[in-house]
Amino acid sequence: MNIKKLDRKFCVAPMMGYTTPYARTLYRLLSKRAFLFTEMIATKTMIHSKNRDLIIKNENQNPIAIQVGGSEIEELSKCSKIADLLNYDEINLNVGCPSKAVQKGSFGACLMKDKILVRRCLEAMQNNTNIQVSLKCRIGIGQKFNFDFFEEFIDEVIKSGIKIVYVHARNAILNGFSPKDNRNIPPLDYDFVKKIKKIYPNIIFVLNGGIESLQQAVDLSSEFKNVMVGRLVQKNPFCLSEVDKLFFNGCDRNIINEKTIHKYFNYIKPQVGKDSIFRLLSPLLQIFFGIPNGKKFKIKIHEQMQNNKIDNLENIFLKFVNQQKKYQ
């Protein structure tokens, strides 16, 4: 095996409907060093879908992990080989998603009930591949905290040989809570991650959950070393322009300017007609985050999006960037 050593000081979490190939391209324009993730992709989709290239393609977005959801041993083994061929640095098994749809497919957070199956899944994913295999999980299931349950789960799954575990430091509530509720209502307990790091010092644990600002991420990284941020980047991906400086000793922040806009539009223009205009442009729409009069630009953009006027759309974004000293 020939696995690269990569820095996971700042990771962008997998987010359904958000960390698309288009969003990841924008993220990479803004940060060269942030460790990126795909959306969670069901194993059957990854193996059989006719449209899988629109979901799983990796166009020089490294360092990057592809996240899969599944519990069928053979399927997971096949997915690892596909991920390796597509030049992903890592394949990550989702054992944290609490949605009902995911539970019906027998994967996600419900798998924490069967630690031996999870270990076997991870073992299968490491067969005949040069790709790093990792796990993303919660700290438990249900309303009550139980560190013994969490420790026993981690103790079993790392017998597979994995060295990287991303931990959303909340329990997963499998009944009565929506995925959104599960991201916010179960209380955070970072102490679980502190304790597990001390017990297993040779495993890389990446802290996820409740990180609402870059400064908070910086503060937490001094204690936990590696952090994963989700909704902060979803709300304002342009915060990534600060990441290389703050987390990787970069010389300066990346400037968001006309060049950024041109590069992004050059990437998406060949996809017009192959994928929806909203999916192509949705990552860029957050350029208006917290900006006065941004709503006016959004109205113009939605009008042009209805007619697939890609050149007009590019001009609107360029005009906006030129008017904002903040981005120059």
Helices and strands as residue ranges (DSSP letters): E 10-12, H 21-30, E 36-42, H 43-48, H 53-56, E 64-69, H 73-85, E 90-95, H 100-104, G 108-113, H 115-125, E 132-141, H 147-157, G 158-160, E 164-172, H 179-184, H 190-199, E 204-208, H 214-224, E 227-229, H 231-235, G 237-242, H 243-248, H 258-268, G 269-271, H 277-285, G 286-288, H 294-305, H 310-323, G 325-327
